[in-house]
Amino acid sequence: MQVYGVVVFLILFLVIVPDVYLFFRFMRNRVSKSVCALHWAICAFFSLYTVLILMNVNDIHSPETSCRLMTFVATLGAIYFPKLFFCNIDVLYRLTKRRWRSLHYAGYLVGGVTFVAIMYSIYFGKFNFEREEYTMEVAHLPAAFDGYKIVQVSDFHLGSFSNARGQVEPLFDMLKAEDADLVLFTGDMVNTFPEEMNGWDSLFHTIPSRDAKLGVMGNHDYTPYFHWSSPEEKEQNIGRIRSGIERLGFTLLNNRSHIIRRGEDSLVISGVEYSNGKQGYILPGMSDLDKCDEGISDSAVRILLMHDPTIYDDSIAGKRNYALTLSGHTHSAQIGFSIGNFKWSPAHLRFKYCDGKYDVGDQSIIVSRGLGAVGIPARLGMSPRYGVIILKKKRNED
């Protein structure tokens, strides 16, 4: 994981500036020297410890240690973001020469709400697992697959659950109860290391699937964000992640297709390796759709697994005969809000296809917001979710 000076600067800014302002605004000449000393000691601790974490994060290989440290950073945000918001409101209050007295109280309110929201997102929000069901009408769907039930899981990021496996068990109870015909995984099993999968085998093996468990790897499964000592070390790590995903029960489709047969009828599931459409950006484009097409009839009903939805318009929609594409990757930014059928998160500013089902002509893409969290181990408003897709033969079809 790379650390840039701007990140260190921003964290110092978020920690030190609010504490300096609060000291001169409310504490200097008003509280005892011992209270002032405690104030600066806490500020120094958070500042130095956070910088120490960031500067040494590339030496942290233990998933448990990494999870604890990221939780610490998130908790730091819960403490200092409210301070920052309060300071900004208090500055505005002073600039108006105290004409808007309600602003002063608004500062306390915003700070308190922010603290509660962040703490909730860290310790409760990321465990609020949900399901979303879609009915997918497919032209020329073989009769044997009418009513076929697919469960899509994505973006587990198991390292972010290293210290809370007991709180994740209800998710596997939900997946077990689905009793799916097919389980499809659309990438990002880990954050960086294969050790993140240790101890999860028994839970993953409880997920039932009548026909198969298939999947593709995501960008984090290729570990591009860690500074490896050599290309060989990186490739070894990727190979162990690939083996670990297969150990959990998934057959990986790396630019190839898998045919599911029921009697004389068949359904084709294809999977491509990662690409975000930009050659050489973080990861080179590894997807090869031509390989997926090899030996597959043009008339076959096909479903594509593709971690990043970015290349959907350029490579799939109107160009390849996939009735349905399943993706993940966006996490719906792990923060946002949903009112009825309306959903919005910062991820909508970056991704055209962000969260849910989108119809493009006669084709569709479903983007999962995922089950885990990456970076900051928290979710607010965008609860972790898996998808249930029911295939139906298209109405009014001969």
N, C-alpha and C positions, 0 to 999 in steps of 0.2 A: 504494500500500500504506500503510495507516494505522498509525501508531506511537502507542501509548498509554504514559503514564507508568508504569503498573504493569509493562509489559514491561521498560522500562529498569531499574526498581527490582529486578525479579526477577533480571535478569542481573547487576546490581551485587551483589546479595545472594549469588548463586551464586559469584561470583568473589572478592569481597572478604572475606566472612565466613570461608570455609575458609582463605584465606591468613593472615588475622589469627589464627585459632585455631592453625594450624600453627606460626606464628612464636612465639607465646607458649608453646605446648606443647612444641616441640622445638628451637627455634632460639635464642631469647634467652639470652644468656650461655653459649651452647654452641658457636657457630660464629663465624667471623671477621666483622668488620664488612663486608668486601667481599662475602661470601656473603649477608649480610643485605641489603645494598644491591642486589645482583642479584635477590634474592627480591622486593623491593618494586618494582624497576624492571619486572620481568615482570608483576607484578600490575597496576601502573599502565598498562602498555602494553595488556594485554588489556581492562582496564576502559574506558579512554578510547577505544580503537579500536572496540570493540564498540558503545559508545554513539554514536560518530561515524557508524558504519554505519547504525544504526537511525534516527538523526535525519535522515540524508540519503538514505535508501533511496528516497524518492519522486523523487529526481533521477537515479536510476540507470536508464537505458533500455537499456544494452547487455546482451544476454543472457549474453555471456561474463563480463562484470564481475559481474553479478548472481549467476551460478553460482559464481564464485570466492569471492564474499563469503559466500554461504550455506554453501559448503563450509568456509570459515574459521570461521563460527559453529558449525557442526556439530563441527569439530575442537576448538573451544574446549570444547564440551560433553564431548568425549572426555577432555579433560584435567581439567576441573573437577568433573564429576559423580563420578568416582572419589574425588577429594579430599573432596567433600561426604559421600559414603557413609562413607569412612574416618573422618572427623571425628565423625560421629554415633555410629559404633560405638565409637570411642575415648572419647567422652563417657560412653557406657553403661558401658564398662570401668572408668572412673574412679569413676562413681557407685556401682558395686558394690564399691568399695574394693579393686579388683583381685582379687576372689574368683574371677571367671570369667576366668582368664588366656587361655583359648582365644579369647575375644572379640578380644583384641589381634591375634592371628594371623588371625582371621576378617576383621578390617578390611583387612589387606593383601590377603587373598585376594579379597574382594568388590571392592576398588578395582582390582585387577589384571584381574579378569574383566570388570568394567564397561568399562575402557579398551579391552581387546581387542575386546569385543562392539561397542562404538560405532564403533571404527575399521574393523572388518570391515563393518558395515552401510553405512558411507559409501563405502568404496573397493571393496567386492566384492558386498555383499548386494544393492544396487540393480541390479546387472548379471546377477543369477542368474535369467535368464528361463526360465519354465516354461510348459507348456501343460496345460489340463485339458479332458477330453472328456466330453460329456454326450450321452446318447441321449434324444431327446424324442419320445415317442409322442403323436401328434396325431390327434384324432377327425376323420374325414371328410377326411383328407389326400389330395389328388389323387394318382393313381398316378404321375404324372410327377415328383413331388417325394418319393417314397419313397426314402430313402437320401440325400437332399439334404444337402450339407455346407456349413455356415455357420461362418465364422470371425468371432468378436467381438473387437475391439480397443477399448481404452478408456484414458482418462487418460494420454496420452503425456507431457504437461507437458514439451515439448521443451526449454524453457529450462533445465531441470535437467540436461540432457545436453549443453549447449553446448560443454563442454570435453572431451567423451569420446565423440565420435561413433563412433570406431573400436571402442569396447567395446560399442556398440549394434548393430553390423552383424550379429552372429550372430542377433539377434532377427529381422531381415529375411530371413536365410537360412532360419530356421524357418518364417516365414510363407509364404515362397515355396514351400517343400517341401509345405505343406498343399494347394496346388492346389485352392483352394476354389471352390465354385459361387457363393458370395455372401460378401462381406466387409462387416461392419457395424461402424461406429464410434459409440460412445456417449458422446462428449463429452470436453472438456478437452484440446484439442490443445496449448495453450500455458498459461503461467502468467499473462501479462499482455499481451505485445506480439507483433505479427505478425512482427517480425524474428526471433523464435525459430524460425520455420519456414524461414528462409533456409538453403540448402544441403542440405536434406533431400529435395528433389524426386526425385533419382535413386534413392534407397533406397525411397521410398514407391511409386514407379512399378514396382518389381520385384515388388510383391505382386500375384499373379494372382487374377482373379475372372471366372468364365465369364459371369455375368449382370450384375453391377453392384457398385459400391462406394458404399454409402449411409451417412449419418450424421446426427447431431444435435450441437448445440453444448452445452457444459457451462457451469457457472457461471463458471469462470475465462475462458472464451472471451468472456464479456460484460464482463470486466474491472471488476468492482465494487469491488475491494480497493485500487484506485489512486486517489489524489486528483487528479482531472482539473481543469484550469483552467476548463473550460466543458463543458456538455453536448454541444456540437457536436464538441469534440475527442474526447470519449469515443465518440460515434457513429461518427466517422471511423475510430477505432481498431478498433471492432467490425466495421465494414464491411471493413476490410483483413484482419482475422482470418478473416472469413467467406470472402473471396476467396482467402486463402491456403490454407484447408482444401480448397476446391474445386480449387485449383491442384495440391494433393497427390493429387488423384484421387477425392475423395469428393463425391457429390451430396448436398447438405444437404436434409433433409426438415423444413422449418419449419412445423409444424402442417399437414402434408399427407401424402398416401399415394403409394406407388409400386407399380405392379402388375408382377409378373414373370410372364411367360407362357412356357409350354412346350407347344406344340401347342394343344390346347383347354383345358388346365389352367392354373390361375393361383394365385399366392401374393401376398398383399398385405403390404407393409412400410409401416408408418406411423411417423411421427416427430413428437414434440412439442417445442416450445421449453422452456426451463428453467422448472421450478417446484419449490419445496420445500414447497408447501402453505401457506405463510405470506405472505399479501399484504403487500408492503412491507418484508419482512425481507430485507436485503441486496439482493435482486432482487425486483421485483414478479413475481407469477405470470403468466408469458407463455404457458403451455401452453393450447391450445384443442383439446380432443379432438373437439368437434363438427365443426371444420373437417376433421379427419382422416377423419371418417365420410362426408363429402360424396361422393356418387357411388359409394359402396362397398356392395356387397350384404351383407345381414345374414348370409348363408350362407357368405361368403368365409372362408377360413382366413387369419388375420391374425397378424402379429408386430409388436409395438410397441417402438420405441426411445425411451427416456426416461432422461435422465442420472441424476436423483436418484430413488431408489426410495421416498422418503418418502411420496409420495401414492398408492402402489399400492393400499393397502386402501381408501382413501377414494374413489378415482376409477376403479379398474380392476377389482379382484377382485369377481366377481359382478355387475358393473355394465356392463361392456363386453366384447364377444366377442373378446378377444385371447387366443389359445391360449398365447402366449408373450410375455413382456415382458423386454427386455434393458436393464440399467442398469449404472452404474458408480459413481463419485463417492466411495464410502466409503474406498477404498484399503486397507480392512481395517486402518486406522490406521497402516499401514507397519511395525507391530511386533506380535508376538503369537507363538503357537505352535500347532502342528498335530501331533496324535498320531492316526494312523489316520484315521478319519472325523470325529474331534473337532477343531474349530478354535475358537480364542478369541483375540480382540484387544480392546483398549479400545473399538473401534468398535461392538462388540456391546452396549455400554451405551447407545448412542445410536440405533442403527439396528436395526429388527426384521429387516430383510433386509440382510445385511451382506456375505456372501462365499459364493458358490456358488449352487446350485439349490434353490428352495423351491417346493413344490406347495401350491396353495391351491384346494381343490376340484378342478375339472377344468382349472384354469389353472395356469401356472407362471411364476415370475420367476427369472431368472439375473442375479446381481449380480457383476460383474467387479471384482477387487481392483486392476485396472489395471496399466499397464506402466511408469509413471513415478513420480516422487516430487515432492511439493510441500512448501514450508516448509523442513523439514530434508531435504536430499538424501540420504536413507538408508533402508534397509529391513533389518529384522531379524526373521527367522522368517516373515514374510509376503512371500515372494518375488514379484517382478513376474510377472504371468501373463496369458495370453490364453486365450479359450475356443474350443473346437471343438464345435459342436452338430450332431448327425446327426439329421435328421427321419425318423421312421418312422411308417408308418400304424398306427393303434392296433389291437392284436390283438383278435380276436373281434368285429370290426366287419363288418357286412354290406357 
